[in-house]
Amino acid sequence: MDTKSFMNLGVALGLGLAACGSAIGLGMAVAAALSGISRQPEATNKIMMNMIIGCAFIEAITIYILVFAFMYATK
């Protein structure tokens, strides 16, 4: 195998790991938010706002990794 093949394999594995990490992080964030809402329903708006901001940051990191993967795959 040449260097290009190893690079493509690394990009694919890195992108897969990033997607799995993002899914786990989002699942944990949503589970914790729902648990907090069930314990204290009057704080629903604050909890949801913080959860949405956190989920946006998690998704942003995943999108950055996707962009880097496409950049390295085309080299």
C-alpha positions, 0 to 999 in steps of 0.5 A: 500500500502506498502513502495515499492509501494509508492517508485515506484509511486514516481519514476514514477511521478518524471520521468514524471515531469523530462521529461515534464520539459526537453521538455519544456526547450528544446522547449523554447531554440529552439524557442529562438534560431530560433527567434534570428536567424531570427532577426540576420541571420549572427550570426547563427553559434554562436547561434546554437552552444550555443543552442546545448550546452544548449540542451546537458546540459538539456538532461544530467540532464534528463538522470541523473534523468532516471539513478536515477529512475532506481537505486531507482526502483530496490531497 
